[in-house]
Every structure is written in structure tokens, then in C-alpha cells.
Amino acid sequence: MNRLNTRYLQLLLLLGCFALTSLPTILFAHSNEYLETITGVHGGKLRMAEQYHFEMVLVNGEVRMWVTDHGDKPQSTSGATGNVKFITSGGIVTIELMPSGENALIGKDLKIKYGDSVKAIATITMNGQKPLQTRFSFDAAQK
């Protein structure tokens, strides 16, 4: 092998090693475990499902959810449908979500009674796509 080919091979190996060592960081950056550690733009909890990030905020029986891509670019909720099943100390309450604004979904049900914690299962169907599901958990101190 001549000297030029050896240099290119060394550079290629170095770049390959860098890519492999960076892979766990890149993958972890878009996991629900990572999203649990940060707060969304609207002060809510973040989760992901496939190509979307979902931010959920609960206030006085109202649920607001914003949809972005992995680069935090707002995704249109026009034509989207969804619901959130809340599991509380008082039972299960399902709230239907309707599009609101550019990238939000909103629903309200004053029957939600928060106990020590609230679990939420969100099912969202973006316009023309298959349903996606993600889960949220809210402690009493977070509401």
C-alpha cells in the first residue's frame, strides 16, 4: 500500500471510531428516558413516538398537547385525532383531543380527580397516518 492510501485508511478508521462512540449519545438523546429529564417549551412533560415529540400539560381538567418533530419543529395537527386515558385514584377518564392552533391538541373534562399520581396513555393519529401511543406519568407535585 502506498503512503497516500495508508493516510486515507487511517482517517477512515478514525472517523468510523468517532461515529461508533457517538452513536449511544445520539440514540439516548431521543429516548423517553432522556425526555423525562427535561421540560418542554410550554412547561410540560415530553415523550416521543416514532418521528414525533409530544409535550403534555395538565391544568384544571384540561389537557394540552403540542406536537413537534425530533428537531423541535412544530408539526401540523390539522386533521389529527386523539384521546388521552387518565388513570387516577378515582378510576379511568378518557378525554377526546381536538386540533387547536398550528401544532396543538386540546381536550377538557372536569371529572378528572387527581390522586397522588396520574398516569396518562395518549393515542394520537396524525392526518393520514397510523395511530401512535405514548405514556405519561404525573406526580402530585408536578400538576
Contact map, one row per residue, 1 for C-alpha under 8 A:
11101100000000000000000000000000000000000000000000000000000000000000000000000000000000000000000000000000000000000000000000000000000000000000000
11111100000000000000000000000000000000000000000000000000000000000000000000000000000000000000000000000000000000000000000000000000000000000000000
11111110000000000000000000000000000000000000000000000000000000000000000000000000000000000000000000000000000000000000000000000000000000000000000
01111111000000000000000000000000000000000000000000000000000000000000000000000000000000000000000000000000000000000000000000000000000000000000000
11111111100000000000000000000000000000000000000000000000000000000000000000000000000000000000000000000000000000000000000000000000000000000000000
11111111110000000000000000000000000000000000000000000000000000000000000000000000000000000000000000000000000000000000000000000000000000000000000
00111111111000000000000000000000000000000000000000000000000000000000000000000000000000000000000000000000000000000000000000000000000000000000000
00011111111100000000000000000000000000000000000000000000000000000000000000000000000000000000000000000000000000000000000000000000000000000000000
00001111111110000000000000000000000000000000000000000000000000000000000000000000000000000000000000000000000000000000000000000000000000000000000
00000111111111000000000000000000000000000000000000000000000000000000000000000000000000000000000000000000000000000000000000000000000000000000000
00000011111111100000000000000000000000000000000000000000000000000000000000000000000000000000000000000000000000000000000000000000000000000000000
00000001111111110000000000000000000000000000000000000000000000000000000000000000000000000000000000000000000000000000000000000000000000000000000
00000000111111111000000000000000000000000000000000000000000000000000000000000000000000000000000000000000000000000000000000000000000000000000000
00000000011111111100000000000000000000000000000000000000000000000000000000000000000000000000000000000000000000000000000000000000000000000000000
00000000001111111110000000000000000000000000000000000000000000000000000000000000000000000000000000000000000000000000000000000000000000000000000
00000000000111111111000000000000000000000000000000000000000000000000000000000000000000000000000000000000000000000000000000000000000000000000000
00000000000011111111100000000000000000000000000000000000000000000000000000000000000000000000000000000000000000000000000000000000000000000000000
00000000000001111111110000000000000000000000000000000000000000000000000000000000000000000000000000000000000000000000000000000000000000000000000
00000000000000111111111000000000000000000000000000000000000000000000000000000000000000000000000000000000000000000000000000000000000000000000000
00000000000000011111111100000000000000000000000000000000000000000000000000000000000000000000000000000000000000000000000000000000000000000000000
00000000000000001111111100000000000000000000000000000000000000000000000000000000000000000000000000000000000000000000000000000000000000000000000
00000000000000000111111111000000000000000000000000000000000000000000000000000000000000000000000000000000000000000000000000000000000000000000000
00000000000000000011111111100000000000000000000000000000000000000000000000000000000000000000000000000000000000000000000000000000000000000000000
00000000000000000001111111110000000000000000000000000000000000000000000000000000000000000000000000000000000000000000000000000000000000000000000
00000000000000000000011111111000000000000000000000000000000000000000000000000000000000000000000000000000000000000000000000000000000000000000000
00000000000000000000011111111100000000000000000000000000000000000000000000000000000000000000000000000000000000000000000000000000000000000000000
00000000000000000000001111111110000000000000000000000000000000000000000000000000000000000000000000000000000000000000000000000000000000000000000
00000000000000000000000111111110110000000000000000000000000000000000000000000000000000000000000000000000000000000000000000000000000000000000000
00000000000000000000000011111110011000000000000000000000000000000000000000000000000000000000000000000000000000000000000000000000000000000000000
00000000000000000000000001111111011000000000000100000000000000000000010000000000000000000000000000000000000000000000000000000000000000000000000
00000000000000000000000000111111111000000000000100000000000000000000000000000000000000000000000000000000000000000000000000000000000000000000000
00000000000000000000000000000111111100000000011100000000000000000000000000000000000000000000000000000000000000000000000000000000000000000000000
00000000000000000000000000010011111110000000000000000000000000000000000000000000000000000000000000000000000000000000000000000000000000000000000
00000000000000000000000000011111111111000000000000000000000000000000000000000000000000000000000000000000000000000000000000000000000000000000000
00000000000000000000000000001111111111100000111000000000000000000000000000000000000000000000000000000000000000000000000000000000000000000000000
00000000000000000000000000000001111111100000111000000000000000000000000000000000000000000000000000000000000000000000000000000000000000000000000
00000000000000000000000000000000111111100000000000000000000000000000000000000000000000000000000000000000000000000000000000000000000000000000000
00000000000000000000000000000000011111110000110000000000000000000000000000000000000000000000000000000000000000000000000000000000000000000000000
00000000000000000000000000000000001111111111110000000000000000000000000000000000000000000000000000000000000000000000000000000000000000000000000
00000000000000000000000000000000000001111111110000000010000000000000000000000000000000000000000000000000000000000000000000000000000000000000000
00000000000000000000000000000000000000111111000000000000000000000000000000000000000000000000000000000000000000000000000000000000000000000000000
00000000000000000000000000000000000000111111000000000010100000000000000000000000000000000000000000000000000000000000000000000000000000000000000
00000000000000000000000000000000000000111111100000000000100000000000000000000000000000000000000000000000000000000000000000000000000000000000000
00000000000000000000000000000000000000111111110000000011110000000000000000000000000000000000000000000000000000000000000000000000000000000000000
00000000000000000000000000000000001101110011111000000011100000000000000000000000000000000000000000000000000000000000000000000000000000010000000
00000000000000000000000000000001001101110001111100001111000000000000000000000000000000000000000000000000000000000000000000000000000000000000000
00000000000000000000000000000001001100000000111110001110000000000000000000000000000000000000000000000000000000000000000000000000000001110000000
00000000000000000000000000000111000000000000011111111100000000000000000000000000000000000000000000000000000000000000000000000000000001000000000
00000000000000000000000000000000000000000000001111111100000000000000000000000000000000000000000000000000000000000000000000000000000111000000000
00000000000000000000000000000000000000000000000111110000000000000000000000000000000000000000000000000000000000000000000000000000000100000000000
00000000000000000000000000000000000000000000000111111000000000000000110000000000000000000000000000000000000000000000000000000000000000000000000
00000000000000000000000000000000000000000000000111111100000000000011110000000000000000000000000000000000000000000000000000000000000000000000000
00000000000000000000000000000000000000000000011110111110000000000011110100000000000000000000000000000000000000000000000000000000000000000000000
00000000000000000000000000000000000000000000011110011111000000001111000000000000000000000000000000000000000000000000000000000000000000000000000
00000000000000000000000000000000000000010101111000001111100000001110000000000000000000000000000000000000000000000000000000000000000000000000000
00000000000000000000000000000000000000000001110000000111110000111100000000000000000000000000000000000000000000000000000000000000000000000000000
00000000000000000000000000000000000000000111100000000011111000111000000000000000000000000000000000000000000000000000000000000000000000000000000
00000000000000000000000000000000000000000001000000000001111111110000000000000000000000000000000000000000000000000000000000000000000000000000001
00000000000000000000000000000000000000000000000000000000111111100000000000000000000000000000000000000000000000000000000000000000000000000000001
00000000000000000000000000000000000000000000000000000000011111000000000000000000000000000000000000000000000001000000000000000000000000000000000
00000000000000000000000000000000000000000000000000000000011111100000000000000000000000000000000000000000000111110000000000000000000000000000000
00000000000000000000000000000000000000000000000000000000011111110000000000000000000000000000000000000000011111000000000000000000000000000000000
00000000000000000000000000000000000000000000000000000001111011111000000000000000000000000000000000000000011100000000000000000000000000000000000
00000000000000000000000000000000000000000000000000000001110001111100000000000000000000000000000000000001111000000000000000000000000000000000000
00000000000000000000000000000000000000000000000000000111100000111110000000000000000000000000000000000001110000000000000000000000000000000000000
00000000000000000000000000000000000000000000000000000111000000011111000001000000000000000000000000000011100000000000000000000000000000000000000
00000000000000000000000000000000000000000000000000011110000000001111100001111000000000000000000000000011000000000000000000000000000000000000000
00000000000000000000000000000000000000000000000000011100000000000111111111100000000000000000000000000010000000000000000000000000000000000000000
00000000000000000000000000000000000000000000000000111000000000000011111111100000000000000000000000000000000000000000000000000000000000000000000
00000000000000000000000000000100000000000000000000111000000000000001111110000000000000000000000000000000000000000000000000000000000000000000000
00000000000000000000000000000000000000000000000000000000000000000001111110000000000000000000000000000000000000000000000000000000000000000000000
00000000000000000000000000000000000000000000000000001000000000000001111111000000000000000000000000000000000000000000000000000000000000000000000
00000000000000000000000000000000000000000000000000000000000000000001111111100000000000000000000000000000000000000000000000000000000000000000000
00000000000000000000000000000000000000000000000000000000000000000111100111110000000000000000000000000110000000000000000000000000000000000000000
00000000000000000000000000000000000000000000000000000000000000000011100011111000000000000000000000000110000000000000000000000000000000000000000
00000000000000000000000000000000000000000000000000000000000000000010000001111100000000000000000000000111000000000000000000000000000000000000000
00000000000000000000000000000000000000000000000000000000000000000010000000111111000000000000000000111111100000000000000000000110000000000000000
00000000000000000000000000000000000000000000000000000000000000000000000000011111000000000000000000100110000000000000000000000010000000000000000
00000000000000000000000000000000000000000000000000000000000000000000000000001111100000000000000000100000000000000000000000000110000000000000000
00000000000000000000000000000000000000000000000000000000000000000000000000001111110000000000000001100000000000000000000000011110000000000000000
00000000000000000000000000000000000000000000000000000000000000000000000000000011111000000000000011100000000000000000000000011110000000000000000
00000000000000000000000000000000000000000000000000000000000000000000000000000001111100000000000111000000000000000000000001111000000000000000000
00000000000000000000000000000000000000000000000000000000000000000000000000000000111110000000011110000000000000000000000001110000000000000000000
00000000000000000000000000000000000000000000000000000000000000000000000000000000011111000000011110000000000000000000000111100000000000000000000
00000000000000000000000000000000000000000000000000000000000000000000000000000000001111100001111000000000000000000000000111000000000000000000000
00000000000000000000000000000000000000000000000000000000000000000000000000000000000111110001111000000000000000010000011110000000000000000000000
00000000000000000000000000000000000000000000000000000000000000000000000000000000000011111111100000000000000000000000011100000000000000000000000
00000000000000000000000000000000000000000000000000000000000000000000000000000000000001111111100000000000000000011110111000000000000000000000000
00000000000000000000000000000000000000000000000000000000000000000000000000000000000000111110000000000000000000001111110000000000000000000000000
00000000000000000000000000000000000000000000000000000000000000000000000000000000000000111111000000000000000000001110000000000000000000000000000
00000000000000000000000000000000000000000000000000000000000000000000000000000000000000111111100000000000000000000000000000000000000000000000000
00000000000000000000000000000000000000000000000000000000000000000000000000000000000011110111110000000000000000000000000000000000000000000000000
00000000000000000000000000000000000000000000000000000000000000000000000000000000000011110011111000000000000000110000000000000000000000000000000
00000000000000000000000000000000000000000000000000000000000000000000000000000000001111000001111100000000000000000000000000000000000000000000000
00000000000000000000000000000000000000000000000000000000000000000000000000000000001111000000111110000000001110000000000000000000000000000000000
00000000000000000000000000000000000000000000000000000000000000000000000000000000011100000000011111000000001100000000000000000000000000000000000
00000000000000000000000000000000000000000000000000000000000000000000000000000000111100000000001111100000111000000000000000000000000000000000000
00000000000000000000000000000000000000000000000000000000000000000000000000000001110000000000000111110000111000000000000000000000000000000000000
00000000000000000000000000000000000000000000000000000000000000000000000000001111100000000000000011111011110000000000000000000000000000000000000
00000000000000000000000000000000000000000000000000000000000000000000000000001000000000000000000001111111110000000000000000000000000000000000000
00000000000000000000000000000000000000000000000000000000000000000000000000001000000000000000000000111111000000000000000000000000000000000000000
00000000000000000000000000000000000000000000000000000000000000000000000001111100000000000000000000011111000000000000000000000000000000000000000
00000000000000000000000000000000000000000000000000000000000000000111000001111100000000000000000000111111100000000000000000000000000000000000000
00000000000000000000000000000000000000000000000000000000000000011110000000011000000000000000000000111111110000000000000000000000000000000000000
00000000000000000000000000000000000000000000000000000000000000011100000000001000000000000000000011110011111000000000000000000000000000000000000
00000000000000000000000000000000000000000000000000000000000001111000000000000000000000000000000011110001111100000000000000000000000000000000000
00000000000000000000000000000000000000000000000000000000000001110000000000000000000000000000001111000000111110000000000000000000000000000000000
00000000000000000000000000000000000000000000000000000000000011100000000000000000000000000000001100000000011111000000000000000000000000000000000
00000000000000000000000000000000000000000000000000000000000011000000000000000000000000000000001000000000001111110000000000000000000000000000000
00000000000000000000000000000000000000000000000000000000000111000000000000000000000000000000000000000000000111111000000000000000000000000000000
00000000000000000000000000000000000000000000000000000000000010000000000000000000000000000000100000000000000011111000000000000000000000000000000
00000000000000000000000000000000000000000000000000000000000010000000000000000000000001010000100000000000000011111100000000000000000000000000000
00000000000000000000000000000000000000000000000000000000000000000000000000000000000000011100000000000000000001111110000000000000000000000000000
00000000000000000000000000000000000000000000000000000000000000000000000000000000000000011100000000000000000000011111110000000000000000000001000
00000000000000000000000000000000000000000000000000000000000000000000000000000000000000011100000000000000000000001111110000000000000000000001000
00000000000000000000000000000000000000000000000000000000000000000000000000000000000000001000000000000000000000000111110000000000000000000011000
00000000000000000000000000000000000000000000000000000000000000000000000000000000000000011000000000000000000000000111111000000000000000001111000
00000000000000000000000000000000000000000000000000000000000000000000000000000000000001111000000000000000000000000111111100000000000000001111000
00000000000000000000000000000000000000000000000000000000000000000000000000000000000001110000000000000000000000000000111110000000000000111100000
00000000000000000000000000000000000000000000000000000000000000000000000000000000000111100000000000000000000000000000011111000000000000111000000
00000000000000000000000000000000000000000000000000000000000000000000000000000000000111000000000000000000000000000000001111100000000011110000000
00000000000000000000000000000000000000000000000000000000000000000000000000000000011110000000000000000000000000000000000111110000000011110000000
00000000000000000000000000000000000000000000000000000000000000000000000000000000011100000000000000000000000000000000000011111000001111000000000
00000000000000000000000000000000000000000000000000000000000000000000000000000001111000000000000000000000000000000000000001111100001110000000000
00000000000000000000000000000000000000000000000000000000000000000000000000000001110000000000000000000000000000000000000000111111111100000000000
00000000000000000000000000000000000000000000000000000000000000000000000000001011100000000000000000000000000000000000000000011111111000000000000
00000000000000000000000000000000000000000000000000000000000000000000000000001111100000000000000000000000000000000000000000001111100000000000000
00000000000000000000000000000000000000000000000000000000000000000000000000000000000000000000000000000000000000000000000000001111110000000000000
00000000000000000000000000000000000000000000000000000000000000000000000000000000000000000000000000000000000000000000000000001111111000000000000
00000000000000000000000000000000000000000000000000000000000000000000000000000000000000000000000000000000000000000000000000001101111100000000000
00000000000000000000000000000000000000000000000000000000000000000000000000000000000000000000000000000000000000000000000000111100111110000000000
00000000000000000000000000000000000000000000000011000000000000000000000000000000000000000000000000000000000000000000000000111000011111000000000
00000000000000000000000000000000000000000000000010000000000000000000000000000000000000000000000000000000000000000000000011110000001111100000000
00000000000000000000000000000000000000000000001110000000000000000000000000000000000000000000000000000000000000000000000011100000000111110000000
00000000000000000000000000000000000000000000001000000000000000000000000000000000000000000000000000000000000000000000001111000000000011111000000
00000000000000000000000000000000000000000000101000000000000000000000000000000000000000000000000000000000000000000000001111000000000001111100000
00000000000000000000000000000000000000000000000000000000000000000000000000000000000000000000000000000000000000000000111100000000000000111110000
00000000000000000000000000000000000000000000000000000000000000000000000000000000000000000000000000000000000000000000111000000000000000011111011
00000000000000000000000000000000000000000000000000000000000000000000000000000000000000000000000000000000000000000001110000000000000000001111111
00000000000000000000000000000000000000000000000000000000000000000000000000000000000000000000000000000000000000000111110000000000000000000111111
00000000000000000000000000000000000000000000000000000000000000000000000000000000000000000000000000000000000000000000000000000000000000000011111
00000000000000000000000000000000000000000000000000000000000000000000000000000000000000000000000000000000000000000000000000000000000000000111111
00000000000000000000000000000000000000000000000000000000011000000000000000000000000000000000000000000000000000000000000000000000000000000111111
